Amino acid sequence: MKTLPLSLLFIACAALSACAEDGPAEAAPSAGDAFEGSASSGIAFGELTARPAVVVREIHVAGSVSSSIAPGFDLDGRVSNATDREACGKKDFTSPDGTTGIDNQLGAVWASVYDLAGVPVEGLIKAAVNDGKLAFVVEFDGLDDPWNDDDVTLRLFRGYNDKPIMGTTGVMQAGQTFEVRPDAPVVVAENAKIVDGRLRLSTEEYHLDLELLAEAFAINVVDMTFELQLQEDGTWNGYLGCGVSVAEISEIARTYAESESRIIIPLLPNIADLRPGPDNKCTYVSAVLELKGIEAFIAR
């Protein structure tokens, strides 16, 4: 990856108030101050502009709360029960706030496979995030108020930063600058609304290239919904729900986790609940990731 230009480094330093990696972490700005004055047009530095954004700094698989309650979204627009053929007989969950039709079949079994697969998976995800290789970024264009805005353009994409600055708690500090990965797809929501600090984007298909342990592989997800909720301290919490391919995950497990694949591969077809094929067997498994984000800048 290329080195950040000097102008971008200056933006990051200005936002952090310090550029020493070993120095103490600055307190995050309040939600009201995070984007004040730079929201609509960004901050210009020569030919570059730094726009306000949110970068996800923590990603965890979201398990079910109980046999009937789980976080997530209604990805297929159905409230399914055990007789629904379109969901291959997988009963939907209800979210903690009472929303029905929640698709999160991976979360239903996550606790039972966590000791085998969860610890290494979450460790690899954390390393990729902290190395700047897995940075989900939401860019704001035309934002007037991060709490309530009835006309803002949101862009979700993969960003990158050669070496994000870590805080003392082992996660990225707020206010850093990221660039756009030119090879990554962009999800755009024009004329979007932010209501009470909540934003949402969705897309039917999304291609994700990952690099873990010096190995590169691709995952194609479907029915993706991405939602973040602004907190009083200026951070953002939310979820990403999507369908992951049984065939692709099986191949990745077979290639990179041979011992774990003996349990994972037979499990996936039994929990698949999205997009049934010609044989009436579902080809995708619904999954939900818990996200924690911080304010950042995207340079263009």
C-alpha positions in Angstrom: 0.0 0.0 0.0 1.2 3.5 -0.7 2.3 6.0 1.9 -0.1 8.6 2.9 0.7 12.0 1.3 2.0 14.7 3.7 -1.2 16.7 3.4 -3.3 13.7 4.6 -0.9 13.1 7.4 -1.4 16.7 8.5 -5.2 16.2 8.5 -4.8 13.2 10.7 -2.5 15.0 13.0 -4.8 18.0 13.3 -7.8 15.8 14.0 -5.9 13.8 16.7 -4.2 16.9 18.2 -1.1 14.7 18.3 0.7 12.4 16.0 2.7 10.3 18.5 1.8 6.7 18.3 2.9 6.1 21.9 1.2 9.1 23.3 -2.0 9.1 25.3 -5.3 8.8 23.5 -7.2 12.1 23.2 -10.8 12.1 24.3 -13.2 11.6 21.4 -15.2 14.8 20.5 -18.8 14.9 21.5 -21.4 13.9 18.9 -22.4 17.5 18.3 -18.8 18.6 17.7 -17.6 15.7 15.6 -18.5 17.1 12.2 -19.2 20.8 13.1 -18.1 23.3 10.4 -16.7 20.7 8.0 -19.8 18.6 7.3 -21.2 19.9 4.1 -18.1 20.7 2.1 -15.2 19.0 3.9 -11.9 20.4 4.8 -9.8 21.5 1.8 -6.0 21.0 1.8 -4.7 21.9 -1.6 -6.2 19.6 -4.2 -7.5 17.2 -1.6 -10.6 17.4 0.6 -11.1 15.5 3.8 -14.8 14.7 4.3 -16.4 13.6 7.6 -16.9 9.9 7.9 -17.2 7.0 10.3 -14.8 4.0 10.3 -15.7 0.7 11.9 -12.9 -0.2 14.5 -14.5 -3.3 16.1 -16.3 -6.2 14.4 -17.8 -9.2 16.3 -20.2 -12.0 15.2 -23.6 -11.2 16.9 -25.0 -14.4 18.5 -28.6 -15.0 19.5 -29.8 -13.8 22.9 -32.1 -16.8 23.3 -33.8 -19.4 21.2 -36.2 -16.8 19.9 -34.4 -13.4 20.2 -31.4 -12.2 18.2 -30.1 -8.9 16.8 -30.2 -8.3 13.1 -32.6 -7.4 10.2 -35.3 -8.9 8.1 -33.1 -9.6 5.1 -35.6 -11.5 3.0 -38.8 -9.5 3.7 -40.5 -12.5 5.2 -41.5 -13.6 8.7 -40.7 -17.3 8.5 -41.7 -20.2 10.6 -40.7 -23.9 10.5 -43.0 -24.6 7.5 -41.7 -21.7 5.2 -40.1 -23.4 2.2 -38.6 -20.1 1.1 -36.5 -20.0 4.3 -35.9 -23.8 4.2 -37.9 -24.3 7.3 -35.8 -22.0 9.5 -37.8 -19.9 11.9 -37.0 -16.3 12.1 -36.0 -14.5 15.3 -37.4 -11.4 17.0 -35.0 -8.5 17.7 -34.5 -7.2 21.3 -36.7 -4.2 20.3 -39.6 -6.4 19.2 -39.0 -6.4 15.4 -40.1 -9.7 13.8 -38.6 -11.6 10.9 -35.0 -11.3 12.0 -32.6 -13.4 9.9 -29.6 -14.5 11.9 -29.1 -18.3 11.6 -25.4 -18.1 12.2 -26.0 -16.4 15.5 -28.2 -19.3 16.6 -25.3 -21.7 16.6 -22.4 -19.3 17.3 -22.2 -20.0 21.0 -21.9 -23.8 20.3 -19.0 -23.4 17.7 -17.3 -20.4 19.4 -14.5 -22.3 21.1 -13.7 -24.1 17.9 -14.1 -21.4 15.3 -15.1 -18.1 17.0 -11.8 -17.4 18.8 -9.6 -17.7 15.7 -12.1 -16.0 13.5 -12.5 -12.9 15.7 -8.8 -12.8 16.3 -8.2 -12.6 12.5 -10.8 -10.0 12.1 -9.4 -7.8 14.8 -5.9 -8.1 13.3 -7.2 -7.1 9.9 -9.1 -4.1 11.3 -6.2 -2.9 13.3 -3.8 -3.2 10.4 -6.1 -1.0 8.2 -6.9 -3.9 5.8 -10.5 -4.2 6.8 -11.9 -0.7 7.2 -15.6 -0.2 6.5 -16.1 3.5 6.1 -19.3 5.6 5.8 -18.7 8.9 4.1 -21.1 11.8 4.6 -21.8 14.3 1.8 -24.0 17.3 2.5 -24.4 16.5 6.2 -25.8 19.4 8.3 -26.6 17.6 11.5 -25.4 14.0 12.5 -28.4 13.6 14.7 -31.2 14.6 12.2 -30.7 15.3 8.5 -33.4 14.8 5.9 -31.2 15.0 2.9 -27.7 13.6 3.0 -25.7 11.3 0.7 -24.1 8.3 2.4 -21.4 6.2 0.8 -20.3 2.9 2.3 -17.0 1.4 1.0 -13.7 -0.1 2.0 -11.1 2.4 3.1 -7.5 1.9 4.0 -4.8 3.4 6.1 -1.3 2.0 6.0 -0.9 2.2 9.8 -3.8 3.3 11.9 -2.8 4.8 15.3 -3.9 2.6 18.2 -5.1 3.8 21.6 -4.1 2.3 24.9 -7.1 -0.1 24.8 -5.9 -1.7 21.6 -8.4 -0.2 19.2 -8.0 2.7 16.7 -8.1 6.2 17.9 -10.7 8.6 16.5 -10.2 11.3 14.0 -7.8 9.5 11.6 -7.8 9.8 7.8 -8.5 7.0 5.4 -8.3 6.8 1.6 -10.8 5.0 -0.7 -9.8 1.5 -1.9 -10.1 1.9 -5.7 -10.8 -1.9 -6.1 -13.7 -2.0 -3.6 -17.4 -1.6 -4.4 -19.3 1.4 -3.2 -22.9 1.4 -1.8 -24.5 4.8 -2.3 -27.7 6.1 -0.6 -28.7 9.5 -2.1 -31.3 11.7 -0.4 -30.9 9.5 2.7 -32.2 10.5 6.1 -30.6 10.4 9.5 -33.2 10.2 12.2 -32.2 10.5 15.9 -28.6 9.6 15.0 -29.5 6.4 13.1 -28.3 5.8 9.5 -28.9 2.8 7.2 -27.7 1.5 3.8 -28.5 -1.7 2.0 -27.6 -3.5 -1.2 -28.7 -6.8 -2.8 -25.1 -7.9 -3.5 -21.7 -6.9 -2.2 -18.2 -8.3 -3.1 -15.6 -8.4 -0.3 -12.0 -9.1 -0.9 -10.1 -10.1 2.3 -6.5 -10.6 3.2 -6.0 -12.7 6.3 -2.7 -14.3 7.3 -1.1 -13.2 4.0 -3.9 -15.2 2.2 -6.3 -13.4 -0.1 -9.8 -14.6 -0.8 -13.2 -13.3 -1.8 -16.6 -13.5 -0.3 -19.8 -12.5 -2.1 -22.6 -11.5 0.3 -26.3 -10.9 -0.5 -29.2 -8.9 1.0 -26.8 -6.7 3.0 -28.1 -4.2 5.5 -25.7 -1.8 7.3 -26.9 0.3 10.2 -25.2 2.6 12.7 -26.6 4.5 15.7 -24.8 7.6 16.9 -24.0 7.6 20.7 -23.8 10.6 23.0 -20.0 10.3 23.3 -19.6 10.6 19.5 -19.0 6.9 18.8 -21.3 4.8 16.6 -22.7 1.3 17.3 -24.7 -0.9 15.0 -24.9 -4.1 12.9 -24.3 -5.5 9.5 -26.6 -8.2 8.4 -26.2 -10.3 5.2 -26.3 -13.7 3.6 -23.1 -15.6 3.1 -22.6 -18.4 0.6 -22.6 -21.9 1.9 -20.3 -23.0 -1.0 -17.8 -20.1 -0.5 -17.5 -20.4 3.2 -17.1 -24.2 2.9 -14.3 -23.8 0.4 -12.5 -21.2 2.6 -12.8 -23.5 5.6 -11.6 -26.5 3.6 -8.6 -24.5 2.4 -7.5 -22.5 5.4 -9.0 -24.4 8.4 -8.9 -28.1 7.6 -9.5 -29.4 11.2 -12.3 -27.0 11.9 -13.9 -27.6 8.5 -15.0 -31.1 9.6 -17.6 -29.5 11.8 -18.2 -26.2 9.9 -18.9 -27.7 6.5 -21.6 -30.2 7.5 -23.2 -27.5 9.7 -23.7 -24.8 7.1 -26.3 -26.5 4.9 -28.4 -27.3 8.0 -28.7 -23.6 9.0 -28.9 -22.1 5.5 -32.1 -20.0 5.2 -31.7 -17.6 2.2 -32.1 -18.0 -1.6 -33.2 -21.6 -2.2 -31.9 -23.2 -5.3 -33.6 -25.4 -7.9 -33.4 -28.3 -5.4 -35.3 -26.2 -2.8 -32.2 -26.1 -0.6 -31.1 -22.7 0.6 -27.7 -21.6 -0.7 -26.9 -18.8 1.8 -26.8 -18.5 5.6 -28.0 -15.3 7.3 -25.3 -13.7 9.6 -25.0 -10.6 11.7 -21.9 -8.7 12.7 -21.9 -6.2 15.6 -20.1 -3.0 14.7 -18.5 -0.2 16.7 -17.3 2.9 14.9 -15.6 6.2 15.5 -15.5 9.5 13.7 -12.9 9.7 10.9 -12.1 11.5 7.7 -12.0 10.2 4.1 -9.6 11.9 1.7 -10.5 12.5 -1.9 
